[in-house]
Amino acid sequence: MADGIRGKQFETYPLEIQKGIILHRFIDTYTDAHPVFRKSTKRLHEKYHHYAGVIIDVFYDHFLAKNWKNYSDENLTDFTNRFYQSLRDNHDFLSERTKGMMPYMIEFNWLVSYETVEGITRILTQMDSRTKNESKMRFSSKELIEYYTEFEQEFATFFEDLRIESRKKLELL
C-alpha cells in the first residue's frame, strides 16, 4: 500500500500506519542502494534492464518465504493468515488499489506461494502482463534457477543488514 502513497499523503493516516509507510520507504531506499542487492541486479540487468530491481525484489521475497523459519518463530502460514485478517480488520484505511488487490492476494495466497519457484513464476507472469509483456519478467525464473545458490547467499547477507538497519530506524520513529 505504501508504494501508492505519495509525498506527505501519509500524514492523513493513523500514527502506526504512518510509521509503517515511513519504514517501507526507508526499506525501499536502503534496498536499492545496498551493494549486495545491486550485485544481484547486475546479473539480470543486460536482459531485463530497469526491471532487474523489481525481479530481484521478488526473488528475495522467495528466499524470505522459503527460509521464513530462520527469521520468525511463527510459521509462515499463521503469519500470513494473521496479516490477511489485519487487512480485513483495517479495510477502511486501505488505499483503493490495495482494496482491489486484496481479494486476489488472499484467494491465491500470494505470500505463501512465494515459497516455491512455481509461485514466484506465477507472480512474475502476472507482473509481466501488467507491463503488456514488455518486461519479460515471466522468463526470469530461468535465471533464478540458474543462479539459485548465488541469489540465496546474497539475500541472506542483504537481509541481515536490512534487519539491523530497520531496527535502528524503528527506534527513531
N, C-alpha and C positions, 0 to 999 in steps of 0.2 A: 504494500500500500504506500509505503514511504516514497517509492520512486515517482509516484504521480503527484506528490505534494511539493509545490514549487515555492521558492523563496521563504517568506515568513508566514505562509498559509498555515504552517504547523502550529502557530501560536493560538489558533482557534480551537485546538483540541485540548482535552484534559491533560494535566501535567504529566501523568505517567505515559500517555501516548506521545506527548512532546519529547520526552526522554528517549522513547523508542525510536522516533524519527531522527533525532539528533545522533543517536548511536548508529542507526542504519547508515546515515550519511557519512559518519566517521569511518565505518567499516568499508563502505564503497571506496572512499578516497584512499584509505590505508591499503586496501587490496590492490587497487590499480597502480600504486607506486611501489609495492613490495617487490624486491628483486627476484624472489623465487617465483612469484606469480608471473612476473614479466618473462622469466626464463621459460615457464610453461607456455605462455602465449607465443613466444618466438618460434616454438616448434610448429605452430599452426598458422603463423601469420602469412606465409607465402601463398598458401592455398585458400585461407578464409579471410584474409585481410582484417578489416576492423571488427569483424565478428569473432575473431580469435579470443578476445577477452570474455565475451558472452559465453562462448563454448567452454572455456576453462572454468568459468563460474559454475557451469552445470556439471562439468567433470568433478570439480571439487565438492559440489553438493553430493555427488555419487559417493565419493570417498568418505564424506562425513556420515552419510546414511549407512554405508557398508560397515564402517568402524565405530558406529554410534556407541557401542558398549565401552569403548575406550574413553569416551568423553562424558558419559552420563550414567548414573546408577539406575535411571528409569529407562525401561526398554523403549525402542523407537515407536512401536505401535501404541503404547499407552501415552507417550508424549504427544504423538500426532493426534490421537483422539481427544486429548485434553486441549490441544491447540485448536482443533476444529470446533470444539464446544465453546471455546473462548470467542471464536469468530461469531458463532451463533448468538452468544450472550451479549456481544458488543456490536451487533449488526447495525445499530443506529449510528455508530461512529465510523463505520467503514466508508471508504470512497465508493462512488458508483462503479468504477472499474473493478474494484475488489469484490463488491457485491455481485457483479456479473460473472466473475471468475470463480467465486466461492463454490457454487454447486458442482462445477466440474472438478475442482480441486478435491472436494470431498468424495464425490462419486467414484472418481478414478484413483483416489488415494495417492495423489502425486508424491507426497513426502516419503511415504513408504516405498513407492515404486522406484525412487531414486537408488535404492539398494542394489538394483540389478542393471546390467548393461542394457538389457531389453527395455527396462523402464526409462533409462536415460535416452535411448534411441527414440522412444515414443515422444518424449518431451522435446527433444531436438527437432524431430519431424514436425511437431505442432508449431514450434517457434519458426522453423523454416517456412512453413506455409504462410505465416503472418508477414514474411518478407517477400511473398509471392515466389518462393523458392530461389530467390536471388542469393541468399546467404550460403546455400548448400550445406547448412548445418546438419541436415539429415544424414550426411555421409561421414560426419566427423567421428562417429563411433569406431570407424576403422582405425583412426589414429589413437583413440582411447585404448583399443585392444593392443595395437602395435607397441605403444609406449606405456603400457599399463603400470609397470613397476616404477618407471621414472616419474610419472604423474602422481602415483600414490605416495612416493617418498617426498616429492616436492610439496604435496598437500600437507603431509604430516609436519614438515618443517614450518611451512607457512602458518598452519593452523595454531601451532603452539605459540608463535609470535603474536598472532591475532588475539588469542585468548588473553595473553598478558596485557597487551595494549588496550583491549576492550575493557578489562577490569579497571585499568588506570582511568580510562575515560569515564566509566560509570561512577567512580569515586568523585569525579568533578561535577557530575550532574545533580 
